[in-house]
């Protein structure tokens, strides 16, 4: 009449076992799918080059060509100042395969043991570099660095406004002297960089950018503080757009950024034009370089990218599309004449004599300068 107790438990056990088998098979399929995904789409998991670079320093067209060439992805993070980049790395940022520091920052990174030596056997286009840009003071023999591009820290301006106001555009006096600034109040920006702004002040005062006399630094600090009330803001990147749309009339910044502002204003059909020029007192020349960070996981892709950018056709992009000076001899025949002939991008031999590179300071000097910079910013 009734069901046997033992047969009841046997049936239930069979059902449980079947459920467990189905669950195990389902889990196996999920794992298999994941593994297949890794096998079929390796580029998404591994073939990615991580580049930490300046804002607006490699064109979208160049990126697309490289990704097609290497069948990989290029991911970029950006900084707007060498000090910002160094501080982020000091705070523990890692995983970047390539950095693009200026000479003084290369010097600092080498001193900290943060870089991986280059394998020049993987750089067949290395001979395309101009001799004068190799074997630099910050990396003799180019053991760690490959020159990419250079810029001049100068003045960009609204051509029509300067003409209307009768203001000179070939001197640092334009951003430091109250007699000129009175006509420009709220329409001037300067770089948010202690080294660059102090360098501009030092050049205007007749000193070298590597001057370390605290009394001369004090003079430069007073000059900056006297001019500061007339400035709109400290800016490392927004000045490009503000200059291009007419919100500001004068900007202290990088030649490649001024080129972009000029081109943007032209493309937008603005009723004014953007010009840029190197002040007669002299300025900073920045040579930016590719270096391999020790924490990078793909030095092979990093070398492929460097060599890709050493090819003359690709190297020409940094001048034609970005407006930077070019240390690559093979690129020169491919650079537009109006760019190659612009002395604010490719300085003449006479102008080169008025330009200086920034160098890293010793710890004591960095502390003094840091205190001065804090005073400048808070007052």
C-alpha positions in Angstrom: 0.0 0.0 0.0 2.6 2.6 1.0 6.0 3.4 -0.6 9.1 1.8 0.8 11.0 4.2 3.0 14.4 3.2 1.5 13.1 3.6 -2.1 11.9 7.1 -1.2 15.3 8.3 -0.1 17.0 6.7 -3.1 14.8 8.6 -5.6 15.4 11.9 -3.8 19.1 11.2 -3.8 19.1 10.6 -7.5 17.3 13.9 -8.1 19.9 15.7 -6.0 22.8 14.1 -7.9 21.3 15.1 -11.2 21.0 18.7 -10.1 24.6 18.7 -8.9 25.7 17.3 -12.2 23.8 20.0 -14.2 25.3 22.7 -12.0 28.8 21.4 -12.3 28.4 21.2 -16.1 27.1 24.7 -16.3 30.0 26.0 -14.3 32.4 24.1 -16.6 30.8 25.8 -19.6 31.2 29.2 -18.1 34.9 28.6 -17.4 35.4 27.2 -20.9 33.8 30.4 -22.4 36.1 32.6 -20.4 39.1 30.6 -21.5 38.0 30.7 -25.1 37.6 34.5 -24.8 41.2 34.7 -23.7 42.3 32.5 -26.6 40.3 34.2 -29.3 40.7 37.8 -28.2 44.2 38.2 -26.8 44.6 41.8 -27.9 42.0 43.0 -25.4 43.6 41.2 -22.5 47.3 41.7 -23.1 48.3 43.8 -26.2 47.9 47.2 -24.7 50.6 49.9 -24.5 50.1 52.4 -21.6 51.5 55.9 -22.4 51.7 58.7 -19.9 52.2 61.9 -21.8 51.5 65.6 -22.2 48.1 66.9 -23.2 47.7 67.2 -27.0 51.0 65.6 -27.8 50.1 62.8 -30.2 47.4 63.2 -32.9 44.4 60.8 -33.2 45.6 60.0 -36.8 49.0 58.9 -35.5 47.4 56.7 -32.8 45.1 55.0 -35.3 48.0 54.3 -37.7 50.1 52.8 -34.8 47.2 50.6 -33.6 46.7 49.2 -37.1 50.4 48.7 -37.5 50.9 46.8 -34.2 47.5 45.2 -33.9 47.3 46.5 -30.3 45.7 49.3 -28.3 47.3 52.5 -27.2 45.9 53.9 -23.9 47.0 57.4 -22.8 46.9 59.3 -19.5 47.9 62.9 -19.5 49.8 65.4 -17.4 50.3 69.1 -18.0 53.5 69.7 -16.1 56.7 67.6 -15.4 56.3 68.2 -11.6 52.8 66.7 -11.8 54.1 63.6 -13.6 56.9 63.1 -11.1 54.6 63.6 -8.1 52.2 61.0 -9.4 54.9 58.5 -9.9 56.4 59.3 -6.5 52.9 58.6 -5.0 53.0 55.1 -6.4 51.4 55.3 -9.9 52.7 52.3 -11.9 52.0 50.3 -15.0 53.0 52.9 -17.5 55.1 51.5 -20.3 56.2 54.8 -21.8 56.6 58.4 -20.4 57.4 61.6 -22.3 59.4 63.7 -19.8 61.4 66.8 -20.6 65.2 66.7 -20.2 65.3 67.8 -16.6 62.6 65.3 -15.6 64.6 62.5 -17.5 67.5 63.5 -15.3 65.4 63.2 -12.2 64.0 59.8 -13.2 67.4 58.4 -14.0 68.7 59.5 -10.6 65.7 57.8 -8.9 66.4 54.5 -10.8 62.9 54.6 -12.3 63.8 53.9 -15.9 64.5 50.7 -17.9 67.5 50.9 -20.3 66.7 50.9 -24.0 67.4 48.0 -26.3 68.7 49.9 -29.4 68.7 46.7 -31.4 64.9 47.1 -31.5 65.1 50.6 -32.9 66.2 50.3 -36.5 65.1 53.9 -37.3 67.3 55.4 -34.5 69.7 56.9 -37.2 66.9 59.3 -38.3 67.6 61.6 -35.3 69.5 64.8 -35.8 72.9 64.6 -34.2 72.5 67.8 -32.2 69.6 66.3 -30.3 71.4 63.1 -29.2 73.9 62.5 -26.5 72.3 65.2 -24.4 73.6 66.4 -21.0 70.7 64.6 -19.2 71.3 61.2 -20.7 74.8 60.8 -22.3 74.7 58.1 -24.9 70.9 58.0 -24.9 70.9 54.9 -22.7 67.4 55.7 -21.4 65.8 58.3 -23.7 64.9 59.0 -27.3 64.1 62.6 -28.3 60.5 63.0 -29.6 59.7 66.7 -30.0 60.6 70.1 -28.6 58.7 73.2 -27.7 59.5 76.8 -26.7 57.8 78.4 -23.7 56.7 81.8 -25.1 53.8 84.2 -25.5 50.7 83.6 -27.5 48.4 86.5 -28.2 45.3 87.9 -30.0 47.0 89.7 -32.9 44.2 92.2 -33.5 43.9 93.2 -29.8 47.6 93.7 -29.4 47.6 95.9 -32.5 44.6 97.9 -31.3 46.1 98.4 -27.8 49.6 99.2 -29.2 51.3 96.5 -27.1 54.6 94.8 -27.8 54.5 91.0 -28.4 58.3 90.3 -28.3 59.0 90.8 -24.6 58.2 89.2 -21.3 57.3 92.8 -20.2 53.8 92.1 -21.7 53.0 89.8 -18.7 55.1 91.4 -16.0 54.9 95.2 -16.4 51.9 97.1 -15.0 52.0 99.7 -17.7 51.0 97.0 -20.2 49.0 94.9 -17.9 46.7 97.8 -17.1 45.3 97.4 -20.6 45.0 93.6 -20.2 43.6 93.1 -16.7 41.7 89.8 -16.5 42.8 88.8 -20.1 46.2 87.2 -19.3 47.0 83.7 -18.2 50.4 82.2 -17.1 51.5 78.6 -16.7 50.8 76.9 -13.4 54.4 75.7 -13.2 56.9 77.0 -10.7 59.9 76.2 -12.9 58.4 77.8 -16.1 57.0 80.9 -14.5 60.1 81.6 -12.5 62.2 81.0 -15.6 60.2 83.6 -17.5 60.7 86.1 -14.7 64.4 85.3 -14.5 65.0 85.7 -18.2 63.2 89.1 -18.1 65.4 90.2 -15.2 68.5 89.2 -17.2 69.4 86.0 -15.3 69.8 82.5 -16.5 67.0 79.9 -15.9 69.4 77.8 -13.8 70.4 80.7 -11.5 70.2 79.5 -7.9 71.0 82.7 -6.0 68.2 83.2 -3.5 68.4 87.0 -3.8 67.7 86.7 -7.6 64.9 84.3 -6.9 63.5 86.8 -4.5 63.6 89.5 -7.2 61.7 87.2 -9.6 59.1 86.4 -6.9 58.5 90.1 -6.3 58.1 90.7 -10.0 55.5 87.9 -10.2 53.6 89.1 -7.2 53.4 92.6 -8.6 51.9 91.3 -11.9 49.6 88.6 -10.4 46.6 90.9 -9.6 46.3 91.7 -13.4 46.3 88.0 -14.4 43.1 86.0 -15.0 44.5 82.7 -13.8 47.3 80.2 -13.7 46.6 77.6 -16.5 48.4 74.7 -18.0 45.8 73.7 -20.6 42.6 75.8 -20.6 44.5 78.7 -22.1 44.4 77.0 -25.5 40.6 77.1 -25.8 40.4 80.5 -24.1 42.9 82.1 -26.5 41.2 80.5 -29.5 37.7 81.8 -28.6 38.8 85.2 -27.5 38.3 84.9 -23.7 41.9 85.9 -23.1 44.2 88.0 -25.1 47.7 86.9 -23.9 48.9 83.5 -22.7 52.2 82.3 -21.3 52.6 78.8 -22.6 54.1 76.2 -25.0 54.6 76.8 -28.7 52.7 73.6 -29.7 49.7 74.8 -27.6 49.8 78.2 -29.3 49.9 76.5 -32.7 46.7 74.5 -31.7 45.0 77.7 -30.5 45.9 79.4 -33.8 44.5 76.6 -35.9 41.4 76.3 -33.8 40.6 80.0 -34.2 41.2 79.8 -37.9 39.0 76.7 -38.3 36.2 78.3 -36.3 36.3 81.5 -38.5 37.0 83.8 -35.6 37.2 87.5 -36.4 40.7 87.6 -35.0 43.9 85.6 -35.4 46.3 84.0 -32.8 50.0 84.7 -33.0 52.9 83.5 -30.9 56.5 84.7 -30.6 59.6 84.1 -28.5 60.5 87.0 -26.2 63.7 88.8 -27.1 65.0 88.3 -23.6 65.1 84.6 -24.2 63.0 81.6 -23.2 63.0 77.9 -22.2 63.5 75.2 -24.8 62.0 71.9 -23.7 63.2 68.6 -25.4 60.7 65.9 -24.6 61.7 62.3 -24.8 60.4 58.7 -24.8 61.5 56.7 -21.8 60.5 53.3 -20.5 59.3 53.2 -16.9 60.4 50.2 -14.9 56.9 49.3 -13.9 55.7 48.9 -17.5 54.6 45.4 -18.5 55.2 45.7 -22.3 58.7 47.0 -23.1 58.3 45.2 -26.4 55.4 47.3 -27.4 57.1 50.4 -26.0 60.1 49.8 -28.3 57.8 49.2 -31.3 56.0 52.5 -30.6 59.3 54.4 -30.3 60.6 53.0 -33.6 57.3 53.7 -35.3 57.6 57.3 -34.2 61.2 57.5 -35.4 60.1 56.7 -39.0 60.2 60.0 -40.9 56.5 59.9 -42.1 55.2 59.3 -38.6 57.6 61.8 -37.0 56.4 64.5 -39.3 53.0 64.3 -37.7 54.2 65.9 -34.5 55.0 69.1 -36.4 52.3 69.1 -39.1 49.4 68.1 -36.7 50.7 69.2 -33.3 52.9 72.2 -34.1 56.0 71.0 -32.2 59.7 71.3 -33.2 61.1 68.1 -34.6 64.5 66.4 -33.8 64.0 63.9 -36.6 66.0 64.6 -39.8 63.9 62.2 -41.9 60.8 64.1 -41.0 62.0 67.5 -42.3 61.2 67.0 -46.0 57.7 66.0 -45.0 56.9 69.0 -42.8 54.8 71.8 -44.3 56.9 74.8 -45.3 54.9 77.3 -43.3 55.5 75.3 -40.2 59.2 74.5 -40.9 59.7 78.2 -41.6 58.1 79.5 -38.3 60.9 80.6 -36.0 58.6 80.1 -32.9 58.5 76.4 -33.8 61.8 75.9 -35.5 64.1 78.6 -34.0 66.9 80.0 -36.1 70.6 79.6 -35.0 70.5 83.2 -33.6 67.4 82.5 -31.6 68.7 79.1 -30.3 71.4 81.1 -28.6 68.8 82.8 -26.4 67.1 79.6 -25.3 67.9 77.5 -22.3 66.9 74.1 -21.0 65.7 73.6 -17.5 67.8 71.3 -15.3 66.9 69.5 -12.1 67.8 71.3 -8.9 69.3 69.8 -5.7 67.0 69.0 -2.8 67.8 72.2 -0.9 67.1 74.5 -3.9 63.8 72.6 -4.6 62.7 73.2 -1.1 63.4 77.0 -1.3 61.7 77.2 -4.6 58.7 75.3 -3.4 58.2 77.7 -0.4 58.4 80.6 -2.8 55.9 79.0 -5.1 53.5 78.5 -2.2 53.8 82.1 -1.3 53.1 83.2 -4.9 50.0 81.0 -5.1 48.4 82.0 -1.8 49.0 85.7 -1.8 
